[in-house]
């Protein structure tokens, strides 16, 4: 069945350093979504990418969707303590509305 | 309502008992999803509904788990004969259409003693 793998599982950075998490799917995706879950909270939608090779930016966050629509990445420039949390990618194949989440990357930022 | 509402927020039950978890999606959202999250883990897909139909039930862990949705709105997830390994946070989410961005509820923390 469809699988979505995400690496790394954990990342500890010093405040001001950059951070990247990578997402890979076993199947071609119709779209990929990214969510952030703060400790003790529920996942909150960040962005959706639909087009092959698409790049979107939200302030210090840059999201990319691979040319083959099987991988994606989230890059945070100059991390801040407010970036702490777990970042999940989630993808669905074109023939189903089933949205499969990656295992998540937990980001810790040391002030 | 303003957001996705789940009840109860916490449920403690004894092994072997049945539990029913409720999800009230955002009004007008046609798609509804159930996920399970164990402590420090990712989101495990359980089932999703498009309207009242469940096109994909493949994520339900066993036949002790069932879910239904009525009137294209409220959904209930039922776990029969609960086991300790069922302990987790059960998250519900809804979206305008299947495959679009999800709005999550705050979850039900289930503890099976």
Backbone of each chain as ProteinMPNN parsed JSONL, in Angstrom:
{"seq_chain_A": "XXXXXXXXXXXXXXXXXXXXXXXXXXXXXXXXXXXXXXXXXXXXXXXXXXXXXXXXXXXXXXXXXXXXXXXXXXXXXXXXXXXXXXXXXXXXXXXXXXXXXXXXXXXXXXX", "coords_chain_A": {"N_chain_A": [[0.817, -1.187, 0.0], [0.207, 2.375, -0.122], [2.912, 4.327, 1.044], [4.411, 6.766, 3.123], [7.395, 8.208, 3.799], [9.428, 9.874, 6.161], [12.179, 11.91, 6.955], [14.676, 13.665, 8.924], [13.861, 11.799, 11.976], [14.127, 13.166, 14.329], [15.391, 16.412, 15.144], [17.768, 18.531, 16.422], [18.535, 21.861, 16.818], [20.538, 24.849, 16.968], [19.276, 27.997, 17.859], [18.711, 30.083, 15.117], [20.048, 28.563, 13.292], [19.624, 26.664, 10.217], [17.019, 24.409, 9.084], [15.917, 21.313, 7.745], [13.461, 19.072, 6.543], [12.641, 15.953, 5.061], [10.552, 14.267, 2.729], [9.308, 11.287, 1.414], [7.494, 9.429, -0.97], [6.049, 6.236, -1.717], [4.51, 6.04, -3.903], [3.277, 7.911, -6.762], [2.12, 11.153, -6.121], [-0.912, 13.064, -5.931], [-1.093, 15.419, -4.652], [0.711, 17.183, -2.077], [0.74, 17.801, 1.364], [1.587, 19.873, 4.149], [1.92, 19.873, 7.657], [1.925, 21.277, 10.983], [2.545, 20.357, 14.287], [2.239, 21.433, 17.453], [3.717, 20.82, 20.691], [1.521, 18.927, 22.659], [-0.614, 19.771, 21.194], [-2.84, 19.764, 18.289], [-2.474, 18.7, 14.839], [-1.821, 21.324, 12.525], [-2.676, 22.807, 9.509], [-0.281, 23.797, 7.09], [0.52, 24.187, 4.352], [-0.251, 23.418, 0.878], [0.938, 21.594, -1.875], [0.757, 21.175, -5.352], [1.607, 21.071, -8.02], [4.065, 19.609, -10.192], [7.438, 20.038, -9.321], [6.913, 22.341, -7.938], [7.448, 25.249, -5.929], [7.001, 26.851, -2.897], [6.802, 29.647, -0.686], [6.668, 30.677, 2.696], [7.242, 33.191, 4.544], [9.898, 32.45, 6.513], [9.838, 29.822, 5.76], [10.281, 27.337, 3.314], [8.855, 25.397, 0.85], [9.01, 22.489, -1.147], [8.059, 20.574, -4.01], [8.739, 17.59, -5.559], [9.948, 16.88, -8.928], [8.999, 14.484, -9.924], [6.821, 14.161, -8.401], [6.922, 12.6, -6.097], [8.365, 13.189, -3.927], [9.144, 15.557, -1.327], [10.082, 18.588, 0.379], [10.686, 20.514, 3.342], [12.01, 23.506, 4.31], [13.424, 25.459, 6.797], [14.574, 28.611, 7.378], [16.983, 30.145, 9.443], [16.127, 29.318, 12.214], [13.709, 29.789, 14.861], [12.71, 29.877, 18.334], [10.004, 29.6, 18.348], [9.506, 27.889, 16.307], [9.528, 25.342, 17.193], [8.302, 22.018, 17.329], [6.427, 19.324, 15.783], [6.759, 18.396, 12.473], [4.781, 17.381, 9.848], [4.459, 15.647, 6.769], [1.967, 14.957, 4.303], [0.321, 12.905, 2.024], [-1.683, 12.234, -0.895], [-2.828, 9.85, -3.266], [-3.748, 10.006, -6.758], [-6.081, 8.594, -7.263], [-7.576, 8.371, -5.012], [-8.986, 9.694, -1.994], [-7.732, 9.281, 0.305], [-5.552, 10.284, 2.797], [-2.289, 10.039, 3.581], [-0.052, 10.193, 6.244], [3.34, 11.118, 6.891], [5.883, 9.992, 9.244], [6.676, 12.123, 10.684], [8.8, 14.876, 11.681], [10.454, 15.872, 14.473], [11.242, 18.926, 15.739], [13.592, 20.54, 17.723], [14.604, 23.535, 19.211], [17.324, 25.206, 20.379], [17.748, 27.927, 22.504]], "CA_chain_A": [[0.0, 0.0, 0.0], [0.915, 3.658, -0.156], [3.692, 4.666, 2.23], [5.079, 8.067, 3.113], [8.506, 8.166, 4.733], [9.905, 11.212, 6.473], [13.43, 11.944, 7.696], [14.972, 12.765, 10.045], [12.787, 11.672, 12.958], [14.365, 14.247, 15.288], [16.446, 17.356, 14.793], [18.027, 19.566, 17.416], [19.351, 22.915, 16.219], [20.722, 26.075, 17.728], [18.472, 29.075, 17.296], [19.415, 30.788, 14.051], [20.471, 27.594, 12.284], [18.591, 26.227, 9.298], [16.449, 23.079, 9.319], [15.226, 20.736, 6.601], [12.882, 17.745, 6.673], [12.415, 15.382, 3.745], [9.405, 13.381, 2.662], [9.32, 10.463, 0.21], [6.344, 8.553, -1.121], [6.256, 5.043, -2.536], [3.684, 6.201, -5.107], [3.119, 9.283, -7.246], [1.09, 11.845, -5.357], [-1.658, 14.128, -6.607], [-0.7, 16.631, -3.958], [1.329, 16.946, -0.78], [0.401, 18.819, 2.343], [2.459, 19.938, 5.323], [1.247, 20.255, 8.89], [2.767, 21.457, 12.156], [1.883, 20.008, 15.543], [2.966, 21.902, 18.629], [3.589, 19.878, 21.82], [0.223, 18.961, 23.318], [-1.65, 20.286, 20.303], [-3.226, 18.937, 17.156], [-1.838, 19.176, 13.598], [-2.384, 22.508, 11.877], [-2.286, 22.877, 8.107], [0.644, 24.853, 6.692], [0.517, 24.483, 2.924], [-0.477, 22.317, -0.042], [1.615, 21.707, -3.162], [0.023, 20.367, -6.32], [2.275, 20.961, -9.319], [5.404, 19.049, -10.274], [8.494, 21.037, -9.213], [6.415, 23.567, -7.312], [8.126, 25.812, -4.755], [6.214, 27.894, -2.237], [7.462, 30.22, 0.486], [5.896, 31.363, 3.723], [8.22, 33.853, 5.399], [11.163, 31.719, 6.579], [9.611, 28.435, 5.373], [10.263, 27.059, 1.877], [8.324, 24.071, 0.564], [9.244, 22.054, -2.517], [7.444, 19.329, -4.468], [9.653, 17.05, -6.547], [9.513, 16.807, -10.327], [8.258, 13.236, -10.122], [5.695, 14.199, -7.461], [7.049, 11.518, -5.127], [9.083, 13.655, -2.756], [8.929, 16.948, -0.951], [10.91, 19.031, 1.494], [10.365, 21.758, 4.044], [13.236, 24.127, 4.798], [13.232, 26.646, 7.627], [15.771, 29.442, 7.469], [17.184, 30.879, 10.698], [15.082, 28.858, 13.128], [13.393, 30.506, 16.09], [12.129, 28.956, 19.331], [8.593, 29.397, 17.999], [9.406, 26.846, 15.279], [9.517, 24.044, 17.866], [7.111, 21.21, 17.098], [6.604, 18.209, 14.864], [6.314, 18.728, 11.122], [4.319, 16.209, 9.118], [3.98, 15.734, 5.402], [0.842, 14.059, 4.076], [0.064, 12.853, 0.602], [-2.729, 11.361, -1.403], [-2.696, 9.451, -4.657], [-4.77, 10.628, -7.594], [-7.324, 7.831, -7.359], [-8.191, 8.211, -3.701], [-8.909, 10.848, -1.111], [-7.033, 8.843, 1.508], [-4.387, 11.116, 3.046], [-1.354, 9.291, 4.427], [0.928, 11.048, 6.883], [4.653, 10.631, 7.248], [6.054, 9.778, 10.687], [6.931, 13.414, 11.304], [10.121, 15.278, 12.165], [10.329, 16.721, 15.655], [12.279, 19.955, 15.782], [13.881, 21.218, 18.983], [15.453, 24.698, 18.961], [17.988, 25.678, 21.598], [17.92, 29.39, 22.443]], "C_chain_A": [[0.863, 1.255, 0.0], [1.644, 3.904, 1.158], [4.34, 6.021, 2.042], [6.136, 8.061, 4.203], [9.048, 9.577, 4.926], [11.175, 11.112, 7.295], [13.918, 13.369, 7.854], [13.786, 12.668, 11.002], [12.881, 12.805, 13.974], [15.48, 15.142, 14.769], [16.536, 18.396, 15.9], [18.926, 20.605, 16.774], [19.503, 24.059, 17.204], [19.86, 27.14, 17.062], [19.297, 29.85, 16.269], [19.931, 29.86, 12.957], [19.294, 27.228, 11.38], [18.162, 24.792, 9.613], [15.747, 22.605, 8.059], [14.681, 19.356, 6.964], [12.464, 17.272, 5.29], [11.315, 14.323, 3.795], [9.46, 12.607, 1.341], [8.143, 9.509, 0.191], [6.689, 7.363, -2.005], [5.459, 5.119, -3.843], [3.638, 7.676, -5.52], [1.924, 9.929, -6.557], [0.359, 12.873, -6.216], [-1.354, 15.468, -5.938], [0.009, 16.247, -2.667], [0.994, 18.12, 0.126], [1.399, 18.748, 3.49], [1.666, 20.491, 6.503], [2.28, 20.445, 9.993], [1.938, 21.132, 13.391], [2.758, 20.481, 16.693], [2.785, 20.879, 19.749], [2.251, 20.044, 22.527], [-0.915, 19.429, 22.447], [-2.021, 19.308, 19.206], [-2.58, 19.495, 15.892], [-2.593, 20.356, 13.003], [-1.81, 22.612, 10.478], [-1.346, 24.054, 7.858], [0.466, 25.216, 5.219], [0.179, 23.229, 2.123], [0.253, 22.611, -1.358], [0.969, 20.726, -4.12], [0.83, 20.09, -7.59], [3.667, 20.361, -9.19], [6.436, 20.177, -10.215], [8.095, 22.315, -8.506], [7.238, 23.957, -6.084], [7.248, 26.924, -4.197], [6.958, 28.364, -1.001], [6.433, 30.863, 1.4], [6.912, 31.929, 4.696], [9.519, 33.059, 5.398], [11.035, 30.251, 6.143], [9.547, 28.314, 3.855], [9.867, 25.609, 1.672], [8.578, 23.738, -0.897], [8.533, 20.737, -2.786], [8.295, 18.83, -5.623], [9.053, 16.954, -7.941], [8.656, 15.578, -10.593], [7.033, 13.139, -9.205], [5.71, 12.994, -6.522], [7.821, 11.966, -3.893], [8.861, 15.142, -2.536], [9.873, 17.299, 0.185], [10.363, 20.324, 2.069], [11.661, 22.28, 4.627], [12.863, 25.364, 5.599], [14.568, 27.373, 7.74], [15.803, 30.149, 8.818], [16.096, 30.556, 11.711], [14.953, 29.762, 14.355], [12.751, 29.517, 17.06], [10.661, 28.69, 19.042], [8.396, 28.329, 16.924], [9.34, 25.451, 15.882], [8.198, 23.314, 17.61], [7.451, 20.048, 16.184], [5.979, 18.567, 13.525], [5.983, 17.435, 10.372], [4.059, 16.561, 7.658], [2.845, 14.729, 5.263], [0.52, 14.085, 2.591], [-1.086, 11.94, 0.247], [-2.463, 11.06, -2.87], [-3.899, 9.962, -5.44], [-6.095, 9.898, -7.568], [-8.023, 7.639, -6.016], [-8.056, 9.483, -2.884], [-8.195, 10.531, 0.182], [-5.75, 9.645, 1.654], [-3.487, 10.398, 4.043], [-0.282, 10.243, 4.941], [2.268, 10.339, 7.019], [4.761, 10.541, 8.766], [6.333, 11.074, 11.436], [8.384, 13.623, 11.659], [9.909, 16.242, 13.32], [11.519, 17.648, 15.744], [12.377, 20.558, 17.177], [14.849, 22.353, 18.664], [16.014, 25.193, 20.282], [18.231, 27.173, 21.503], [19.375, 29.8, 22.695]], "O_chain_A": [[2.087, 1.19, 0.108], [1.086, 3.719, 2.24], [4.763, 6.377, 0.942], [5.821, 7.927, 5.386], [9.119, 10.368, 3.985], [11.247, 10.318, 8.233], [13.616, 14.214, 7.011], [12.805, 13.393, 10.84], [11.868, 13.338, 14.426], [16.383, 14.7, 14.059], [15.555, 19.042, 16.267], [19.979, 20.26, 16.237], [18.716, 24.218, 18.137], [19.735, 27.171, 15.837], [20.442, 30.221, 16.53], [20.217, 30.296, 11.842], [18.133, 27.447, 11.724], [18.859, 24.062, 10.317], [15.068, 23.379, 7.384], [15.363, 18.566, 7.617], [12.0, 18.052, 4.458], [11.176, 13.589, 4.773], [9.638, 13.2, 0.278], [7.828, 8.864, 1.192], [7.507, 7.465, -2.919], [5.709, 4.354, -4.774], [3.925, 8.566, -4.72], [0.859, 9.325, -6.43], [0.946, 13.475, -7.115], [-1.361, 16.515, -6.586], [-0.089, 15.105, -2.218], [0.97, 19.274, -0.302], [1.98, 17.697, 3.762], [0.871, 21.422, 6.376], [3.363, 19.862, 9.955], [0.794, 21.565, 13.527], [3.872, 19.995, 16.885], [1.798, 20.144, 19.754], [1.886, 21.143, 22.943], [-2.06, 19.483, 22.895], [-1.568, 18.163, 19.198], [-2.175, 20.657, 15.878], [-3.824, 20.388, 12.979], [-0.598, 22.515, 10.286], [-1.575, 25.161, 8.345], [0.286, 26.384, 4.872], [0.306, 22.112, 2.625], [0.194, 23.723, -1.882], [0.668, 19.59, -3.755], [0.744, 19.003, -8.162], [4.359, 20.58, -8.197], [6.335, 21.154, -10.958], [8.866, 23.275, -8.48], [7.664, 23.103, -5.307], [6.811, 27.817, -4.923], [7.654, 27.588, -0.347], [5.475, 31.496, 0.956], [7.389, 31.218, 5.581], [10.187, 32.998, 4.366], [12.023, 29.518, 6.157], [8.853, 29.082, 3.19], [10.468, 24.703, 2.249], [8.392, 24.578, -1.779], [8.418, 19.889, -1.901], [8.546, 19.574, -6.572], [7.835, 16.948, -8.118], [7.711, 15.621, -11.381], [6.302, 12.149, -9.237], [4.663, 12.436, -6.19], [7.926, 11.219, -2.921], [8.448, 15.874, -3.435], [10.399, 16.419, 0.866], [9.688, 21.106, 1.399], [12.341, 21.566, 5.364], [12.091, 26.207, 5.144], [15.569, 26.789, 8.155], [14.795, 30.683, 9.28], [15.255, 31.396, 12.031], [15.906, 30.392, 14.812], [12.302, 28.445, 16.653], [10.128, 27.657, 19.45], [7.269, 27.91, 16.656], [9.119, 24.477, 15.162], [7.122, 23.909, 17.667], [8.614, 19.818, 15.853], [4.823, 18.985, 13.453], [6.806, 16.524, 10.28], [3.518, 17.622, 7.344], [2.771, 13.76, 6.019], [0.453, 15.149, 1.977], [-1.419, 11.007, 0.977], [-1.946, 11.895, -3.612], [-4.932, 10.306, -4.865], [-7.136, 10.504, -7.822], [-8.952, 6.84, -5.901], [-7.115, 10.255, -3.07], [-8.06, 11.389, 1.054], [-4.939, 9.683, 0.728], [-3.864, 10.176, 5.194], [0.317, 10.999, 4.176], [2.33, 9.128, 7.234], [3.855, 10.957, 9.488], [6.24, 11.127, 12.663], [9.117, 12.666, 11.909], [9.273, 17.285, 13.172], [12.665, 17.204, 15.815], [11.386, 21.024, 17.74], [15.813, 22.153, 17.925], [15.266, 25.554, 21.19], [18.844, 27.647, 20.546], [19.692, 30.99, 22.679]]}, "seq_chain_B": "XXXXXXXXXXXXXXXXXXXXXXXXXXXXXXXXXXXXXXXXXXXXXXXXXXXXXXXXXXXXXXXXXXXXXXXXXXXXXXXXXXXXXXXXXXXXXXXXXXXXXXXXXXXXXXXXX", "coords_chain_B": {"N_chain_B": [[-20.378, 24.552, 13.319], [-17.575, 26.42, 14.698], [-15.213, 25.046, 14.553], [-13.701, 21.746, 14.293], [-15.202, 19.464, 16.383], [-14.61, 17.263, 19.051], [-15.661, 14.589, 21.109], [-15.666, 12.332, 23.946], [-13.163, 14.517, 25.494], [-11.338, 13.233, 26.998], [-11.072, 9.801, 27.837], [-11.321, 7.201, 30.028], [-11.162, 3.796, 30.345], [-12.032, 0.389, 31.124], [-10.282, -2.568, 30.318], [-11.753, -4.543, 27.807], [-14.197, -3.301, 27.763], [-16.617, -1.489, 25.758], [-16.192, 1.435, 23.725], [-17.248, 4.654, 22.58], [-16.499, 7.131, 20.318], [-16.894, 10.511, 19.413], [-17.291, 12.712, 16.619], [-17.692, 15.928, 15.44], [-17.866, 17.535, 12.558], [-16.658, 20.456, 10.722], [-19.22, 22.552, 9.62], [-20.656, 21.781, 6.509], [-18.419, 20.571, 5.464], [-17.459, 17.925, 3.437], [-15.832, 15.715, 3.57], [-14.467, 13.462, 5.951], [-12.151, 12.419, 8.356], [-10.525, 9.863, 10.278], [-7.869, 9.452, 12.515], [-5.221, 7.839, 14.327], [-3.076, 8.462, 17.016], [-0.321, 7.487, 18.707], [1.608, 8.004, 21.711], [4.089, 10.313, 21.05], [4.315, 9.455, 18.469], [3.609, 9.111, 14.881], [0.792, 9.949, 12.712], [-1.638, 7.6, 12.35], [-3.512, 6.365, 9.783], [-6.963, 5.649, 9.864], [-9.676, 5.564, 8.808], [-11.696, 7.063, 6.225], [-14.383, 9.238, 5.308], [-16.477, 10.105, 2.612], [-18.988, 12.155, 2.286], [-21.565, 10.148, 3.497], [-20.407, 7.775, 2.957], [-17.812, 5.338, 3.185], [-15.055, 5.139, 1.52], [-12.61, 3.955, 1.949], [-11.607, 1.696, 4.194], [-9.378, 0.548, 5.05], [-7.528, 1.097, 7.001], [-8.468, 0.468, 9.505], [-7.657, -1.162, 12.5], [-8.543, -3.69, 13.394], [-11.371, -5.999, 13.481], [-12.682, -5.109, 15.662], [-12.952, -2.481, 15.556], [-15.05, 0.057, 14.314], [-16.789, 2.418, 12.265], [-19.067, 5.075, 11.657], [-20.972, 7.408, 9.728], [-23.435, 9.795, 9.744], [-26.035, 11.545, 8.008], [-24.237, 13.05, 6.618], [-22.695, 14.405, 8.384], [-22.071, 14.279, 11.607], [-19.811, 11.911, 13.019], [-19.14, 8.681, 14.366], [-16.774, 6.738, 16.077], [-16.355, 3.506, 16.967], [-15.062, 1.332, 19.366], [-14.857, -1.937, 20.152], [-14.69, -4.197, 22.919], [-12.284, -3.224, 24.231], [-8.693, -3.034, 24.213], [-5.479, -2.83, 25.851], [-3.575, -1.912, 24.062], [-5.033, -0.243, 22.482], [-4.962, 2.217, 23.558], [-4.466, 5.599, 23.017], [-4.309, 8.785, 21.258], [-7.145, 9.751, 19.586], [-7.755, 11.226, 16.627], [-9.834, 13.391, 14.815], [-10.613, 14.744, 11.636], [-11.699, 17.172, 9.238], [-12.604, 18.145, 5.873], [-13.311, 20.315, 3.069], [-13.495, 18.991, 0.603], [-12.563, 15.644, -0.328], [-9.117, 14.937, 0.047], [-8.307, 17.546, 0.233], [-7.102, 20.328, 2.292], [-6.856, 19.568, 5.744], [-8.785, 20.094, 8.671], [-8.239, 19.774, 11.982], [-9.666, 18.242, 14.915], [-9.406, 18.524, 18.523], [-8.93, 16.063, 19.524], [-9.472, 12.817, 21.11], [-8.345, 11.533, 24.056], [-7.698, 8.336, 24.741], [-7.595, 5.994, 27.268], [-6.892, 2.785, 28.182], [-7.316, 0.669, 30.777]], "CA_chain_B": [[-19.58, 25.131, 14.374], [-16.388, 27.145, 14.296], [-14.131, 24.12, 14.301], [-14.034, 20.347, 14.475], [-15.406, 19.188, 17.792], [-14.552, 15.856, 19.403], [-16.006, 14.284, 22.496], [-15.142, 13.177, 25.015], [-11.761, 14.89, 25.298], [-10.597, 12.163, 27.669], [-11.879, 8.642, 28.181], [-10.617, 6.118, 30.694], [-12.05, 2.643, 30.352], [-11.417, -0.872, 31.52], [-10.074, -3.543, 29.252], [-12.916, -5.351, 27.518], [-15.383, -2.467, 27.599], [-16.777, -0.803, 24.483], [-16.178, 2.899, 23.798], [-17.73, 5.357, 21.394], [-15.903, 8.454, 20.197], [-17.732, 11.309, 18.526], [-16.665, 13.823, 15.896], [-18.602, 16.869, 14.808], [-16.987, 18.268, 11.636], [-17.048, 21.812, 10.345], [-20.438, 22.521, 8.809], [-20.437, 21.867, 5.072], [-17.297, 19.736, 5.036], [-17.978, 16.642, 2.951], [-14.904, 14.63, 3.889], [-14.152, 13.327, 7.379], [-11.073, 11.442, 8.533], [-10.115, 9.436, 11.617], [-6.485, 9.028, 12.663], [-4.825, 7.469, 15.685], [-1.706, 8.893, 17.315], [0.226, 7.031, 19.972], [2.498, 9.0, 22.305], [5.339, 10.557, 20.345], [4.326, 8.799, 17.159], [2.928, 9.779, 13.784], [-0.645, 9.771, 12.57], [-1.996, 6.354, 11.691], [-4.804, 6.481, 9.111], [-7.937, 4.623, 10.218], [-10.788, 5.515, 7.868], [-12.23, 8.355, 5.854], [-15.721, 9.287, 4.74], [-16.882, 11.129, 1.659], [-20.403, 12.078, 2.617], [-21.805, 9.076, 4.464], [-19.749, 6.559, 2.489], [-16.407, 5.151, 3.571], [-14.386, 4.483, 0.388], [-11.403, 3.245, 2.361], [-11.618, 1.285, 5.605], [-8.228, -0.331, 5.168], [-6.702, 1.426, 8.149], [-9.022, -0.014, 10.78], [-6.7, -2.171, 12.951], [-9.166, -5.009, 13.566], [-12.833, -5.941, 13.369], [-13.242, -4.487, 16.869], [-13.111, -1.062, 15.233], [-16.02, 0.389, 13.286], [-17.121, 3.84, 12.245], [-20.162, 5.44, 10.78], [-21.254, 8.838, 9.612], [-24.842, 9.95, 9.372], [-26.447, 12.881, 7.591], [-23.099, 13.785, 6.081], [-22.15, 15.295, 9.411], [-21.437, 13.66, 12.77], [-19.278, 10.562, 12.87], [-18.752, 7.994, 15.588], [-15.81, 5.642, 15.983], [-16.64, 2.574, 18.058], [-14.08, 0.279, 19.626], [-15.451, -2.969, 21.01], [-13.776, -5.048, 23.705], [-11.021, -2.478, 24.189], [-7.449, -3.633, 24.685], [-4.536, -1.803, 26.296], [-2.879, -1.338, 22.901], [-5.893, 0.75, 21.857], [-4.698, 3.509, 24.204], [-3.868, 6.542, 22.072], [-5.168, 9.922, 20.957], [-7.893, 9.551, 18.351], [-7.957, 12.53, 16.014], [-10.776, 13.507, 13.712], [-10.37, 15.924, 10.813], [-12.643, 17.307, 8.127], [-12.198, 19.028, 4.783], [-14.401, 20.611, 2.131], [-13.539, 17.869, -0.317], [-11.511, 14.682, -0.015], [-7.803, 15.274, -0.48], [-7.969, 18.945, 0.499], [-6.499, 20.549, 3.596], [-7.629, 19.055, 6.861], [-8.938, 20.835, 9.918], [-8.275, 18.739, 13.011], [-10.187, 18.476, 16.242], [-8.397, 18.432, 19.582], [-8.676, 14.663, 19.803], [-9.92, 12.115, 22.316], [-7.299, 10.729, 24.678], [-8.271, 7.094, 25.251], [-6.718, 5.193, 28.119], [-7.502, 1.502, 28.519], [-6.594, 0.157, 31.94]], "C_chain_B": [[-18.31, 25.767, 13.833], [-15.254, 26.216, 13.937], [-14.632, 22.692, 14.433], [-14.101, 20.059, 15.975], [-15.383, 17.688, 18.041], [-14.94, 15.674, 20.86], [-15.987, 12.781, 22.729], [-13.7, 13.582, 24.732], [-10.848, 13.842, 25.936], [-11.552, 11.031, 28.0], [-10.983, 7.585, 28.804], [-11.588, 4.953, 30.798], [-11.291, 1.404, 30.785], [-11.312, -1.782, 30.311], [-11.329, -4.382, 29.074], [-14.192, -4.562, 27.322], [-15.414, -1.877, 26.187], [-16.722, 0.708, 24.714], [-16.658, 3.471, 22.478], [-17.169, 6.766, 21.404], [-16.684, 9.224, 19.135], [-16.953, 12.427, 17.878], [-17.734, 14.638, 15.198], [-17.776, 17.744, 13.859], [-17.458, 19.702, 11.437], [-18.238, 21.714, 9.395], [-20.115, 22.687, 7.329], [-19.273, 21.038, 4.554], [-17.811, 18.35, 4.655], [-17.094, 15.462, 3.361], [-14.568, 14.65, 5.373], [-13.177, 12.177, 7.551], [-10.888, 11.116, 10.014], [-8.666, 8.965, 11.558], [-6.258, 8.642, 14.122], [-3.363, 7.872, 15.87], [-1.303, 8.387, 18.683], [1.273, 8.029, 20.421], [3.804, 9.107, 21.519], [5.438, 9.942, 18.964], [3.604, 9.622, 16.105], [1.445, 9.514, 13.777], [-0.933, 8.526, 11.744], [-3.396, 6.492, 11.105], [-5.72, 5.332, 9.524], [-8.995, 4.478, 9.131], [-11.12, 6.926, 7.428], [-13.588, 8.19, 5.195], [-15.795, 10.403, 3.697], [-18.411, 11.106, 1.73], [-20.586, 11.026, 3.697], [-21.102, 7.778, 4.094], [-18.286, 6.527, 2.902], [-15.687, 4.402, 2.457], [-13.194, 3.629, 0.8], [-11.436, 2.971, 3.861], [-10.366, 0.496, 5.943], [-7.382, -0.083, 6.406], [-7.233, 0.936, 9.476], [-8.204, -1.214, 11.244], [-7.272, -3.575, 13.072], [-10.675, -4.865, 13.447], [-13.486, -5.439, 14.655], [-13.54, -3.003, 16.625], [-14.167, -0.897, 14.137], [-16.314, 1.876, 13.369], [-18.302, 4.049, 11.327], [-20.309, 6.947, 10.768], [-22.673, 8.971, 9.09], [-25.137, 11.388, 8.989], [-25.323, 13.713, 7.031], [-22.452, 14.694, 7.096], [-21.417, 14.494, 10.485], [-20.971, 12.244, 12.452], [-18.975, 9.987, 14.246], [-17.79, 6.863, 15.249], [-16.049, 4.764, 17.206], [-15.538, 1.538, 18.149], [-14.718, -0.701, 20.592], [-14.355, -3.734, 21.736], [-12.379, -4.434, 23.723], [-9.866, -3.26, 24.797], [-6.492, -2.507, 25.081], [-3.822, -1.147, 25.115], [-3.745, -0.342, 22.124], [-5.676, 2.142, 22.452], [-3.925, 4.419, 23.253], [-4.752, 7.785, 22.042], [-5.833, 9.656, 19.612], [-8.277, 10.924, 17.808], [-8.941, 12.435, 14.855], [-10.436, 14.777, 12.939], [-11.418, 15.977, 9.711], [-12.086, 18.256, 7.076], [-13.378, 19.237, 3.845], [-14.612, 19.451, 1.169], [-12.427, 16.905, 0.054], [-10.208, 15.09, -0.692], [-7.398, 16.713, -0.27], [-7.493, 19.109, 1.94], [-7.457, 20.153, 4.716], [-7.644, 20.04, 8.017], [-9.143, 19.777, 10.998], [-9.034, 19.208, 14.248], [-9.071, 18.3, 17.253], [-8.135, 17.0, 20.027], [-9.357, 14.134, 21.052], [-8.77, 11.271, 22.817], [-7.96, 9.507, 25.296], [-7.232, 6.332, 26.055], [-7.468, 3.93, 28.512], [-6.675, 0.859, 29.634], [-6.668, -1.364, 32.035]], "O_chain_B": [[-18.011, 25.66, 12.644], [-14.414, 26.557, 13.104], [-15.819, 22.451, 14.654], [-13.178, 20.371, 16.727], [-16.047, 16.926, 17.34], [-14.601, 16.483, 21.724], [-16.263, 12.018, 21.803], [-13.078, 13.041, 23.818], [-9.734, 13.601, 25.471], [-12.695, 11.263, 28.392], [-10.015, 7.132, 28.194], [-12.708, 5.111, 31.283], [-10.06, 1.385, 30.807], [-12.15, -1.756, 29.409], [-11.904, -4.874, 30.045], [-15.167, -5.081, 26.778], [-14.388, -1.778, 25.515], [-17.147, 1.202, 25.758], [-16.5, 2.869, 21.415], [-17.338, 7.507, 22.372], [-17.08, 8.675, 18.107], [-16.067, 13.022, 18.492], [-18.567, 14.107, 14.464], [-17.049, 18.62, 14.326], [-18.518, 20.1, 11.921], [-18.252, 20.889, 8.482], [-19.396, 23.607, 6.938], [-19.147, 20.823, 3.349], [-18.5, 17.689, 5.432], [-17.575, 14.335, 3.481], [-14.405, 15.712, 5.973], [-13.348, 11.104, 6.972], [-11.068, 11.969, 10.884], [-8.282, 8.19, 10.683], [-6.992, 9.056, 15.019], [-2.527, 7.651, 14.993], [-1.864, 8.798, 19.699], [1.773, 8.814, 19.616], [4.525, 8.124, 21.347], [6.51, 9.909, 18.36], [3.06, 10.688, 16.393], [0.9, 8.929, 14.713], [-0.522, 8.419, 10.589], [-4.36, 6.711, 11.839], [-5.301, 4.174, 9.532], [-9.188, 3.387, 8.593], [-10.863, 7.884, 8.157], [-13.9, 7.153, 4.61], [-15.249, 11.49, 3.882], [-19.046, 10.15, 1.285], [-19.858, 11.007, 4.689], [-21.186, 6.792, 4.827], [-17.615, 7.558, 2.959], [-15.696, 3.171, 2.434], [-12.812, 2.696, 0.092], [-11.311, 3.879, 4.682], [-10.293, -0.149, 6.989], [-6.608, -0.947, 6.817], [-6.521, 0.981, 10.479], [-8.055, -2.183, 10.499], [-6.552, -4.552, 12.871], [-11.197, -3.757, 13.327], [-14.711, -5.352, 14.732], [-14.273, -2.364, 17.38], [-14.166, -1.633, 13.151], [-16.113, 2.51, 14.405], [-18.512, 3.314, 10.362], [-19.843, 7.655, 11.661], [-23.053, 8.33, 8.11], [-24.577, 12.327, 9.554], [-25.422, 14.939, 6.967], [-21.748, 15.638, 6.738], [-20.275, 14.08, 10.287], [-21.626, 11.492, 11.731], [-18.601, 10.71, 15.17], [-17.971, 6.137, 14.272], [-15.954, 5.228, 18.342], [-15.133, 0.945, 17.15], [-15.076, -0.341, 21.713], [-13.243, -3.894, 21.231], [-11.412, -5.056, 23.282], [-10.028, -4.028, 25.746], [-6.684, -1.358, 24.683], [-3.501, 0.041, 25.164], [-3.255, 0.327, 21.215], [-6.157, 3.134, 21.904], [-2.864, 4.051, 22.75], [-5.792, 7.845, 22.698], [-5.16, 9.37, 18.621], [-9.019, 11.678, 18.439], [-8.881, 11.521, 14.033], [-10.018, 15.773, 13.53], [-11.956, 14.948, 9.303], [-11.206, 19.068, 7.36], [-14.32, 18.446, 3.824], [-15.732, 18.992, 0.948], [-11.448, 17.304, 0.685], [-10.194, 15.528, -1.843], [-6.259, 17.079, -0.562], [-7.481, 18.151, 2.712], [-8.667, 20.366, 4.648], [-6.658, 20.721, 8.3], [-10.088, 18.989, 10.944], [-9.048, 20.392, 14.584], [-7.939, 17.972, 16.899], [-7.224, 16.749, 20.816], [-9.762, 14.894, 21.932], [-8.271, 10.4, 22.105], [-8.703, 9.629, 26.27], [-6.131, 6.06, 25.577], [-8.546, 3.995, 29.103], [-5.498, 0.548, 29.456], [-6.109, -1.952, 32.961]]}, "name": "protein", "num_of_chains": 2, "seq": "XXXXXXXXXXXXXXXXXXXXXXXXXXXXXXXXXXXXXXXXXXXXXXXXXXXXXXXXXXXXXXXXXXXXXXXXXXXXXXXXXXXXXXXXXXXXXXXXXXXXXXXXXXXXXXXXXXXXXXXXXXXXXXXXXXXXXXXXXXXXXXXXXXXXXXXXXXXXXXXXXXXXXXXXXXXXXXXXXXXXXXXXXXXXXXXXXXXXXXXXXXXXXXXXXXXXXXXXXXXXXXXX"}
